[in-house]
Amino acid sequence: MAKADTVLLKCSVKVTRKLKLLTISIQDYQTRLQIYHKIITKLHEDHESRRGSVESANDRIYLEEEVDRHMR
């Protein structure tokens, strides 16, 4: 019976570790989605409010670089 308890404990520890890793991965994706949402919202606002201006183009380039940086 002690061997079965040991095996069960080892499995429980493995499952707990994997769940923690999965939770961290989900939180990371949630953070990325929040960042992407902010960037897309900013791009949309920028596009609507300042079409064609130099400042707008610079903002767009900056935001595109941010998206690229977070995609890696």
N, C-alpha and C positions, 0 to 999 in steps of 0.2 A: 504494500500500500504506500510506503514511503517513496518508492520509485515513481509511482503514478503521481503523487503529490509534487515531486520534484519536476517531472515533465510538465505538469500543468502550470507550475509556477514559471518555468522557463518560457512556455508558450504565452503566458499572460504578460510577461515582461516584454517579449518580442512584439506582441500586439499593441501594448501600451506605447512602445517606442515608435512603431509605425504610425499609430494614430497621432502622436505628437508631431511627427514629420509631415503628415498629411495636413494637420491643422496649420502648421507654419506655411506650407505651400498655398493653402487656401487663403490665408491672410495676406501672403505676398501677392497673389493674383487680385485680391480685393483692393489692395493698395495701388497696384498698377492700373486697375480699372478706374479708380478714383482720379488718378493722375491723368489718364487718357481723357476722361470726361472733362476735367478742368481745361486741358489743352484744346480739345475740340470745341468746347464752349467759347474759349478765348478766341480761337481761330474764327468761329462763326461771328462773334461780336465784332472782331476786327474787320472781317470781310464786309459786314453790313454797315459799319460806321465810318470806315476810312478807305473806301475803295480807291486804289490807284496811287495813294500817297507813298512817299519814300519811307516814312515812319511805319506805315502799314506793312510794306515789303520787308523791312528789317524785323518787325515783330513776327511775321510769318516765317521767315528764315530761322529765327531763334526758336520758335515753337516747333518747327519741323525738326530741328536739331535735337530738341528735347525728346520728341517722340522717338527719333532714331536711337538716342542714348538709352531710353528706357526699354526699347525693343531688344536690345542686346543683352 
